[in-house]
Every structure is written in C-alpha cells, then in structure tokens.
C-alpha cells in the first residue's frame, strides 16, 4: 500500500479506499463521477455542508475491481428496537481483540471520529495505518488516539476468490 493524501477536507474516506484498492485517488473519483464537494447543506460548517462520499458508493468501486467488502463494528450492540439502549455483543476486551485481529490480518479502511467529533477514515494493511492527512504508523488503539483518531468500525477488502 502507498500513502496518498486527500485533496480536500472531505475526501478521507475516498482516499482511504483508493489506498486500500491500490488505485490513484483521482481514478476512484472518476469512477464515482464526483469528488464529494457539492454543497448540499449550506447552513452547516465545512466540511459537513458537503455531499461527501457514501461507503456504499465505494463498495461498488471495490466490486468493480474484484473485491468484496466486509463491515466490522468495534462495539456492536444488541437492540430489540431502534430507540432501545443497546447491550454490547462482546465484552470490551473481546471487542478490542476482535477488531485488532482484523486489522493485523487484513487490509481495508478504518472509520472513526476526531476529538471534535468529526468523521475521519484511514487505510490500513496488516497492522500498518495510512492516514490520508499524511501520517503512517503501526496500529494500536493508543497510537490511533495519540494521532487524534478514535476508531469505531472498519471495512476489510478481499479479492473475489482470495485475499486482497
């Protein structure tokens, strides 16, 4: 995997998927047909006012390049109805072990938030993080948090018929 920098503040997810696919960011933007920059919510501040790119759009790009995508939550919750308080499906320790094992054995994209609560995404490959803001480091929950990134979920890629 090669580090690629996002062109704009709202492109961390698309840049991370581009890295995970080993494709140039501009090629992925061309395949999407947009760069996520359209202003849909003018009353909101940057970059929240922008359209952005939905993960489902990026899953279609992955499929077009022969990859399946699996979504994995760090702390999945059990609920019998949407407005109910959730119960963790795993203990905290089990959840972190499961999440860390996936990061160390696959490649893909991790989604989460910054300390200010804004969404952010990074690419990863077998335990190494590639942040489209220009950082590379080995994965650990502490290393991510020291970089101002709090992980919540990931998408790992597999080549159809084998590992990515």
Secondary structure as UniProt FT lines:
FT   TURN            9..10
FT   HELIX           12..21
FT   HELIX           25..32
FT   TURN            42..43
FT   TURN            46..49
FT   HELIX           55..64
FT   TURN            65..66
FT   STRAND          67..73
FT   STRAND          77..78
FT   TURN            82..83
FT   STRAND          87..88
FT   HELIX           92..105
FT   STRAND          107..113
FT   TURN            115..116
FT   STRAND          119..125
FT   TURN            126..127
FT   STRAND          128..131
FT   TURN            132..134
FT   STRAND          135..138
FT   HELIX           141..146
FT   TURN            147..148
FT   STRAND          150..159
FT   TURN            160..161
FT   STRAND          162..163
//
